[in-house]
Amino acid sequence: MRDLPICVILDDYQNAALTVADWTPLDGKVQLVRYDRHLGNQAAVAQALADATIVVAMRERTPFPASLLAQLPKLRLLITTGARNRSIDLDAAQAQGITVCGTGSAGNPAAELAWAGLLAFLRNVPQEVANFREGGPWQTGLGRSVQGRRLGIVGLGKLGRQMARFGQAFGMEVCGWTRTDLATRASDIGIAPVTLPELFETSDVVTIQLALVEETRGLIAADLLARMRPDAVLLNTSRGPIVDEAALLDALEHKRIGGAVLDVFDQEPLPAGHPYRTLPNVLATPHIGYVTEENYRIYYRDAVDDILEWLNDTPVRVMT
């Protein structure tokens, strides 16, 4: 039997890749290898992928900078779940003759998680559940309602618009800021357009819904955090580096803001001893905004299609 090209599925933490999609169209065409854990540093990744012709990556869990791609001379097809992945050096991939393809996505899970996190934080759900299971006192604190409060949305793209609709449905006053065409975008969804400083000064909840590009890296810095109300909550389910981590930690540790709801971080997986894991005014989840059955079904269905089309010399969803 002829040697089949090796296709490596990375970072399948939930052991879901092979069950949520039909991979049988690839039988006899590729040899599948799957990892259900993060491989670690770049050297470990390079060693594990040394013989791979095809790699299916899950979002940004494993970055592919030029330095790693240079160590993978056999790699010819790199698939990322989702329509874009800024942790892949597309220029380096193109120069090395590697085709990079994306997939579709459900589009709504991240906003749903953001809203769930906000409600859980304001109503002290994690603490009450833990206390309940431990047999502690019946009720331990006062929650807060979102109705009548002001929601400030930083970024009015698809997810920002979803958050606006959630806020409006729950009776919140909603305002927003975005980098381009603010007045029109705000008008389209019926919210107040404001400057970024005003948004931070007047909002009870500030939610970050921006893509990570050079212009947004570190955008939410100490000066903006200092404008927040002492009981206001910062919600970030977009990308960690949009917020200056050191400045946010300082604000949280000194209780200058009410707290933070986080699903994204500068370094992922987050180190075991990181302060975000223990600060009482932080509700954090391990970047699960996109981790739903519905999303995974689309991701891996399209990944199989990407591989088949590439094998037929007709690649689809090619990223440039």
C-alpha positions as CSV (number, residue, x, y, z in Angstrom):
1,M,0.0,0.0,0.0
2,R,1.4,3.4,-0.9
3,D,2.3,5.8,1.8
4,L,-0.5,8.2,2.5
5,P,0.0,11.9,3.3
6,I,-0.2,12.5,7.1
7,C,-3.0,14.8,8.3
8,V,-2.6,16.0,11.9
9,I,-5.5,17.4,13.8
10,L,-4.2,19.7,16.6
11,D,-5.6,20.6,20.0
12,D,-8.7,18.5,20.0
13,Y,-9.2,19.1,23.7
14,Q,-12.8,17.7,23.8
15,N,-12.0,14.6,21.7
16,A,-14.7,15.9,19.3
17,A,-13.0,16.2,15.9
18,L,-13.7,12.7,14.7
19,T,-17.2,12.5,16.1
20,V,-18.8,15.8,15.0
21,A,-18.0,15.4,11.3
22,D,-17.8,12.6,8.7
23,W,-14.2,11.9,7.9
24,T,-14.9,8.7,5.8
25,P,-14.5,10.6,2.5
26,L,-10.8,10.8,3.4
27,D,-10.4,7.0,3.9
28,G,-7.6,5.8,1.7
29,K,-6.5,9.3,0.9
30,V,-4.8,10.5,4.1
31,Q,-3.5,9.1,7.4
32,L,-5.1,10.9,10.3
33,V,-3.2,11.7,13.5
34,R,-5.0,13.5,16.3
35,Y,-3.7,15.3,19.4
36,D,-6.1,15.9,22.3
37,R,-3.7,18.1,24.2
38,H,-1.6,21.2,23.6
39,L,1.8,20.1,22.3
40,G,3.7,22.8,24.1
41,N,6.5,25.0,22.9
42,Q,7.6,25.5,19.3
43,A,10.3,22.8,19.4
44,A,7.7,20.3,20.6
45,V,5.2,21.3,17.9
46,A,7.9,21.2,15.2
47,Q,8.9,17.7,16.2
48,A,5.3,16.4,16.3
49,L,4.5,17.9,12.9
50,A,7.8,17.0,11.1
51,D,6.2,14.5,8.8
52,A,2.8,16.2,8.4
53,T,1.6,17.2,4.9
54,I,-1.7,18.6,6.2
55,V,-2.4,20.2,9.6
56,V,-5.9,21.1,10.9
57,A,-5.4,23.7,13.6
58,M,-8.1,24.8,16.1
59,R,-8.3,28.6,16.1
60,E,-5.1,30.2,17.7
61,R,-4.4,27.4,20.1
62,T,-1.2,26.6,18.3
63,P,0.4,29.6,16.5
64,F,2.2,29.2,13.2
65,P,4.8,32.0,12.9
66,A,7.4,32.0,10.2
67,S,10.0,30.4,12.6
68,L,7.8,27.3,13.0
69,L,6.8,27.0,9.4
70,A,10.5,27.0,8.4
71,Q,10.8,23.8,10.4
72,L,8.0,22.0,8.5
73,P,9.3,21.4,5.0
74,K,6.7,18.7,4.3
75,L,3.7,20.8,5.2
76,R,1.6,21.7,2.2
77,L,-1.9,22.4,3.5
78,L,-2.7,24.3,6.8
79,I,-6.3,24.6,7.8
80,T,-7.5,26.8,10.5
81,T,-11.0,26.6,11.9
82,G,-12.8,29.9,11.3
83,A,-12.4,32.4,8.5
84,R,-9.2,34.1,9.8
85,N,-6.3,33.4,12.1
86,R,-3.8,36.1,12.9
87,S,-1.5,33.6,14.6
88,I,-0.6,32.2,11.2
89,D,2.1,34.0,9.1
90,L,0.3,34.0,5.8
91,D,3.2,35.6,3.9
92,A,5.7,33.0,5.2
93,A,3.3,30.2,4.3
94,Q,2.8,31.5,0.8
95,A,6.6,31.9,0.3
96,Q,7.0,28.3,1.5
97,G,4.3,26.9,-0.9
98,I,1.8,26.1,1.9
99,T,-1.9,26.6,1.1
100,V,-3.8,28.0,4.1
101,C,-7.5,27.5,4.2
102,G,-10.3,28.5,6.6
103,T,-13.7,27.2,7.5
104,G,-17.1,28.6,8.2
105,S,-18.4,29.1,11.7
106,A,-21.7,29.5,13.6
107,G,-21.1,33.1,14.4
108,N,-23.1,33.4,17.6
109,P,-21.5,31.4,20.4
110,A,-18.9,34.0,21.5
111,A,-21.6,36.6,22.1
112,E,-23.7,34.1,24.0
113,L,-20.9,33.2,26.3
114,A,-20.1,36.9,26.9
115,W,-23.7,37.5,28.0
116,A,-23.7,34.4,30.1
117,G,-20.5,35.4,31.8
118,L,-21.8,38.9,32.5
119,L,-25.0,37.6,34.1
120,A,-23.1,35.0,36.1
121,F,-20.7,37.6,37.4
122,L,-23.4,40.1,38.4
123,R,-25.5,37.5,40.1
124,N,-22.6,35.8,41.9
125,V,-23.5,32.5,40.3
126,P,-20.1,30.8,40.7
127,Q,-19.8,31.7,44.4
128,E,-23.4,30.7,45.1
129,V,-23.1,27.4,43.3
130,A,-19.8,26.5,45.1
131,N,-21.3,27.5,48.4
132,F,-24.5,25.4,47.7
133,R,-22.5,22.3,46.8
134,E,-20.3,22.7,49.9
135,G,-23.4,22.9,52.2
136,G,-22.6,26.5,53.3
137,P,-25.0,29.2,54.4
138,W,-28.2,29.5,52.3
139,Q,-27.5,32.6,50.2
140,T,-24.3,34.6,50.7
141,G,-24.5,37.9,48.8
142,L,-26.5,40.4,46.8
143,G,-26.5,40.2,43.0
144,R,-27.0,43.1,40.6
145,S,-29.5,43.4,37.7
146,V,-28.6,44.6,34.2
147,Q,-31.9,46.2,33.6
148,G,-31.6,50.0,33.6
149,R,-27.8,49.9,33.5
150,R,-25.7,51.3,30.7
151,L,-23.9,48.9,28.4
152,G,-20.9,50.3,26.4
153,I,-19.8,48.3,23.4
154,V,-16.3,48.7,22.0
155,G,-16.5,47.5,18.4
156,L,-19.8,47.4,16.4
157,G,-19.1,44.5,14.1
158,K,-21.1,41.3,14.0
159,L,-20.5,40.4,17.6
160,G,-20.9,44.0,18.8
161,R,-24.3,44.2,17.1
162,Q,-25.3,40.9,18.8
163,M,-24.3,42.3,22.2
164,A,-26.3,45.4,21.5
165,R,-29.4,43.3,20.8
166,F,-28.9,41.3,24.0
167,G,-28.5,44.5,26.1
168,Q,-31.6,46.0,24.6
169,A,-33.6,42.8,25.2
170,F,-32.6,43.0,28.9
171,G,-33.6,46.6,29.2
172,M,-30.2,48.2,29.2
173,E,-29.3,51.6,27.8
174,V,-26.7,50.8,25.1
175,C,-24.0,53.0,23.7
176,G,-21.1,52.1,21.4
177,W,-17.9,53.1,19.7
178,T,-16.1,51.7,16.7
179,R,-13.1,52.7,14.7
180,T,-14.9,53.5,11.4
181,D,-18.3,54.9,10.4
182,L,-19.5,55.2,14.0
183,A,-22.6,57.3,13.5
184,T,-24.0,55.0,10.8
185,R,-23.3,51.8,12.6
186,A,-24.7,53.0,15.8
187,S,-27.8,54.4,14.1
188,D,-28.4,51.0,12.3
189,I,-28.8,49.2,15.6
190,G,-30.4,52.0,17.6
191,I,-27.7,52.8,20.1
192,A,-26.0,56.0,21.1
193,P,-22.6,56.8,19.4
194,V,-20.0,58.0,21.9
195,T,-16.3,58.7,22.1
196,L,-14.2,56.0,23.6
197,P,-13.4,58.0,26.8
198,E,-17.1,58.8,27.2
199,L,-18.0,55.1,26.9
200,F,-15.6,54.2,29.6
201,E,-16.7,57.0,31.9
202,T,-20.4,56.4,31.6
203,S,-20.9,52.7,31.2
204,D,-21.8,50.2,34.0
205,V,-20.5,47.4,31.7
206,V,-17.9,47.8,29.0
207,T,-17.7,44.9,26.5
208,I,-14.8,44.5,24.1
209,Q,-15.9,43.2,20.7
210,L,-12.9,44.1,18.4
211,A,-10.7,42.1,16.1
212,L,-7.0,42.0,17.1
213,V,-5.0,44.0,14.7
214,E,-2.0,46.3,15.2
215,E,-4.2,49.3,15.7
216,T,-6.2,47.6,18.5
217,R,-3.4,45.8,20.3
218,G,-3.1,47.5,23.7
219,L,-6.0,49.9,22.9
220,I,-7.6,49.5,26.3
221,A,-4.8,50.9,28.4
222,A,-4.5,52.4,31.9
223,D,-5.9,55.8,30.9
224,L,-9.2,54.3,29.7
225,L,-9.4,51.8,32.6
226,A,-8.9,54.8,35.0
227,R,-12.1,56.4,33.6
228,M,-14.3,53.4,34.6
229,R,-16.7,53.7,37.5
230,P,-15.6,51.9,40.7
231,D,-18.4,49.3,40.3
232,A,-18.2,49.0,36.5
233,V,-17.4,45.6,34.9
234,L,-15.0,45.0,32.0
235,L,-16.0,42.2,29.7
236,N,-13.5,40.8,27.2
237,T,-14.3,37.8,25.0
238,S,-12.5,39.0,21.9
239,R,-8.7,38.8,22.2
240,G,-6.5,39.2,25.3
241,P,-3.9,41.6,23.9
242,I,-6.5,44.3,23.1
243,V,-6.5,45.1,26.8
244,D,-3.2,46.0,28.6
245,E,-2.9,43.1,30.9
246,A,-0.7,44.8,33.5
247,A,-3.0,47.8,33.6
248,L,-6.1,45.6,34.1
249,L,-4.4,43.5,36.8
250,D,-3.5,46.7,38.6
251,A,-7.0,48.0,38.5
252,L,-8.4,44.7,39.7
253,E,-5.9,44.1,42.4
254,H,-6.5,47.7,43.8
255,K,-10.3,47.3,43.3
256,R,-10.5,50.5,41.2
257,I,-13.1,48.8,39.0
258,G,-15.9,46.4,40.0
259,G,-14.4,43.4,38.2
260,A,-13.7,41.6,34.9
261,V,-15.3,38.8,32.9
262,L,-12.6,37.3,30.7
263,D,-12.5,34.4,28.2
264,V,-9.3,35.5,26.4
265,F,-5.7,36.1,27.6
266,D,-2.3,37.3,26.4
267,Q,-0.9,33.8,26.9
268,E,-3.0,30.7,26.3
269,P,-3.3,28.3,28.0
270,L,-3.0,30.6,31.0
271,P,-0.2,29.7,33.3
272,A,-1.3,27.9,36.5
273,G,-0.1,30.6,38.8
274,H,-1.6,33.6,37.0
275,P,-3.4,36.1,39.1
276,Y,-6.5,35.9,36.9
277,R,-7.0,32.4,38.3
278,T,-7.4,33.6,41.9
279,L,-8.6,37.2,42.0
280,P,-12.0,37.3,43.6
281,N,-13.3,40.1,41.3
282,V,-12.6,38.1,38.1
283,L,-14.8,35.5,36.4
284,A,-12.6,33.8,33.8
285,T,-13.2,30.9,31.4
286,P,-10.5,29.1,29.3
287,H,-11.3,30.7,25.9
288,I,-14.5,28.7,25.3
289,G,-16.4,31.4,23.4
290,Y,-16.4,29.4,20.2
291,V,-16.5,25.9,21.8
292,T,-20.0,24.6,21.0
293,E,-21.1,21.5,19.3
294,E,-22.8,23.5,16.5
295,N,-19.6,25.4,15.8
296,Y,-17.4,22.3,15.8
297,R,-19.7,20.6,13.4
298,I,-19.2,23.4,10.9
299,Y,-15.4,23.6,11.6
300,Y,-14.6,20.0,11.0
301,R,-17.1,19.5,8.2
302,D,-15.5,22.3,6.3
303,A,-12.0,21.0,7.2
304,V,-12.8,17.7,5.5
305,D,-14.1,19.5,2.5
306,D,-10.9,21.7,2.4
307,I,-8.7,18.6,2.4
308,L,-10.8,16.9,-0.4
309,E,-10.7,20.0,-2.6
310,W,-7.0,20.5,-2.1
311,L,-6.3,16.9,-3.0
312,N,-8.3,17.5,-6.2
313,D,-6.1,20.6,-6.9
314,T,-9.2,22.9,-6.4
315,P,-8.6,24.5,-3.0
316,V,-11.5,26.4,-1.4
317,R,-11.7,29.0,1.4
318,V,-8.1,30.0,0.7
319,M,-6.8,32.7,3.0
320,T,-4.6,35.5,1.7
